[in-house]
Amino acid sequence: AKKVGEHRFRSPRDYDGTIEYYLKTVIWPGQAEKIDICNNTEVRAVHLRNRRSHKRWEGLNIYEVKGTTYIYVLLSDKELERIEKKKARGGKKRRK
């Protein structure tokens, strides 16, 4: 997938192919709940909720607009805090 914004990516696959890919390849079987968001002539969208504990991301919104499929990653609060701290340090790794 190609990054098109913060936490937002354009999928090289079609809508159904993108959902299938994430359910079979990225998310362990049984670790995601698929929730339909919208399905009309202009927009199709689904939310994949991550059920794993200690997760870096809460879920994915996969949606298709005008024939192009996008993925939006919903990060966990803990992960967002980690990213903000890293930005505040100027992207430098913390020494241990």
Secondary structure, DSSP 8 states (H G I E B T S, - for coil): -EEEETTEEE-SS-HHHHHHHIIIIIS-TTSEEEEEEEESSSEEEEEEEE--SS-SEEEEEEEEETTEEEEEEEE-HHHHHHHHHHHHTTT-----
